């Protein structure tokens, strides 16, 4: 039996992937409707994270906040069956290290294993899974993580995978913000957005945003790529916190963070992160469309 806690935008498709691969799951989420949906693909219902840990030797979690991750780890640690806890959330290295300590005190191995690839990658099983923690625990977990995508072992140091994820997401935040800014500038100057993306993608200016996010979610004005603005802001803030703790200069990161804070303020935490273009559109008096 495999446990899965957190059935949100990322957690639900990951749990579904595991069930489709033949894994027997016991699941929990604070929203009963999410658990109801999971039972439709054969998952068993649990009433709490502790109950999941009472019934499963390996427990995975996909959670939206630092507090949720620590709260769940504190409940899981009392489980009767759990021997390995895998946190797929993005919570920063400090929380990951505290969770490792909390769980390790009860003989439970812990892996921090944040993922990248969005909702589409979760559904398709093509996520990049960054993993740190005991090597033997990674080897135990690898067949399971292979069903979610490509697991990459970062280091045995607890929290190392979280640092890697923050680096990844700062890059993603930067390229989406930069692509939004230059496309808005081009439209203001009279260029066609489709032509701009075609040129960018044929040359050195190509980014994941220009190749994927803009054609799928911005040009058609759906803004439904599948990652919330509030989560991106959380990740950018975590990156800044760690960079400051390391005493690093952050001129570019600070500028990017300012754009994301503006998007959070104007569009709200639940908006899709591709909504960053709307803030720039308002300032320029143009609309990016063409889907």
N, C-alpha and C positions, 0 to 999 in steps of 0.2 A: 504494500500500500504506500502510495506517495501522497504527501500532504501539500496543499496549495492554499496560501492565504493572500487575499487581495485579488479581486476579479474586476479590475478597472479596465481602461482602454487597452493597456498592455497585458495585464494579468489574464484577462479572460481568453484572448486568443492563444496565449502561451499554454494555459491549462487545457484548452481545446486541442492543441497540437499533441500534448502528452496523452490525452485520452484517445485521440485518433491513432496514436502509435501503439495502443494496447495497454497503456498504464492504467491501473486502477487508482482512482483519486478520491481523497476526502478533502473537501474544500470549505473555506469560511470567508465571508465578506461581511462588513457591517451592513450592507444593503441586502435584504432578503431577496429582492428581485434578481440580483446578480447570481445568488446561489440557486434560485429557482431555474434560471437559464442554464446553469452548469449541470443541474440534475438531468436536463434534457439530453445531454450527451453522455450520461451514465455516471457522473460524479456522485459521491455520497456526501450528504449534508453533515456539517458539524456546527455546533452552537457557539464555539469560541476557538481562539487560537490554541488554548490549552487542550481542548478536545482533539484538535487536529494532531497535536504532538503526543497525545495519548494513544493515537491509532496508527501513526505513520513513523517509520524509522528515518525517512528523509523528508524534510519539510522545506518547501520553497515559499518565498514571499515576494510579492510585487506591490510596493506600498508608495503612497504619494508624498510622504513627508518624513522628516527626521524623527519627529515625535512618534509617529506611527511605527516606524522601524524599531525604536527602542522599546516601545510599549509591547509590541508583539514578541520581541526577543525575551523580554522579562516574563511573558506568559508561557512561551514555548519552553523555557528552561525547566519548568516544572513537569513537563510531559513524561509519561511512563515509557514510551517507545522511542522517542526521537533520539537519533545518534548523530545526525548531520543536519545543519541549518544552512540554507543557501539563500542569501538575500539578493534578489535581482533588482532592488531599488537603487536609486541614486541618492545617497545620503551624506557623502563626504567621508573623508578618512577618519575624522575624530569619532563619529558615531560608529563606523565599522569597527574601529579598535575597541570601543567600549562594549559593543555587542560580542566581539570575540572573547573578551575577558569575562563577561557575564555568562556566556554559554560554556566557555572552557572550564569555569569553576565547577560545573556539574558534569564534566567529561563529554560535553557535546562539541563536536568539531564544527567550525563555522567557516563558510566561504562567502566573501563579498563578491558578487557576480553581476554588476550592472550591465545593462544591455544597450545596444545601439542598432537602429534600423527601423524604428517607428512601428506603427500599427500594422502596416503592410508586411514588414519583415517578421513581426510576431505571428501573423496569420500564415505566412508562407514558410516559416521555419528557416529564415535566412538571417537571423540576428547575429551581430557580433557580440559575443559574450565574454567580457573581460573578467578574469578570475584571479583572486589572490587568497592566500590561506595555506594550510598544510598541503603539501604535495600529494600525500596519500589520500587526502579527502578529495582533491581534484580528480585523481585517477578513479576513485569510486564514483564520483558524480559525472564524469565525462560522458558515458553512454547516454545518460539522461539529458545532459546539456546539448549533446549532438542532435537531439531531436528538436531543439529550439533554434539551432543555427551553428555557428562556428565558435566553439569555446577557445579562448586564447589565454594561456597561463601567463600572468604578468609577474608574480613574485610570491614568495611565501610570506612576506611582510603583510600583516593585516592592514587593510586600507589602501594598499597600492593600486588595486583595481579601481577604487573610487577616484584616486588621483588621475588615473588614465582616463576615466570616463569624463571627468571635469575638463580635462584638456580637449578631449574629443568634442564635448558640447560647446566649449568656448569657440572652437573652430567652426562648428555648425552655426552657432549664433552669429558669428562674425560674417560668414559668407552669405547667410540669408539677409542680414542687415545691409551689407554692401551691395548685394544684387538688387535689393529693393530700392536703395538710394540711386543707383546708376540707371535703373530702368525708368524710374520716375523722372530723373533728369532728362533722359532721352526723349520721353514723351513730351515733356515741357518744351523741348527743342524741336518737336515736330516729327520725331521718328516713330515708326510702327513697332509696337512691342514684340510682335511675332518675329519681325525681321531682326530686331536686336537680339533676341534669344537665339535665333539661328546663327547669327554671327558669333556671339559669345561662345556658343557650344561648338563651333567649328574652330575656334582659336584658343588662345592662351587664357582668356577670361572665363572659361567654363568653370562652373561650380556645381555642386549637387543641387543647389537652389535653382540655378538656371536650367539644368537638365531635367529636374524632376518636380520640385516643389512649385515653381511658377507655372509650368504647363498643366499640372494636375489640379492646383488649388487656387492660383491667383488669377491667371487669364480667364478661366471660366467663372470667376467670382464666387466659387463655392466655399473657399476658406475652410476646408475640411480635411486637411492633410493628416490630422490625427494626433497632434501633440499640443498641449495647452500652453498658452503664454505664461501662465503662473508657474508651470513646471520649468520652463526655460529660464525664467527670472530666478527661480530657486537655484538652478544649476549655475547660472552666471554668478550669483552672489556667493555660492560656495567656492567657486573658483577664485574670486577676489579675496575671500577670507583666507584661503590657503596660500595664495600668492603673497598676501600681506604678511602672513606669519613667517614666510620664507624670506622676507625683506626684499622682494623683487619690484622693479619698476613696472607700472601697468598703464602706460599712456593709452595704448590701443584698447586694452580691456576695459578701462574706465569709460572711454568714449562709446564702445559697444554697449556697455551696461546702461549708459544713459539712454540710449535708444530703446532698450528693452524696458526700462523703467517707465518711459513715456508710453510705450505700447500697453503696459499693464495698467497704467493710470487711465488711458483713454478707451481701451477696448475691453478691459476686465480680465481677470485671471482665467476664466473659462473659455475665452476666445481662442481660436486656433492660432498657433504662432505665426502662420503666414499673414496674419492680420497686421504685422508690423508695417506692411506696405501702406495700410490705410492712414497711418499717422503722417507718413511722407506725402501721400496724395493730398491730404487736407492742407498741408503747408504749401504745396505747389499748385493746388487748384486743378489737378488733373485726375484721371481715373485710368488704372492699368486694367485693360480688358482685351478680349480677343479670342475667348474660348468658344 
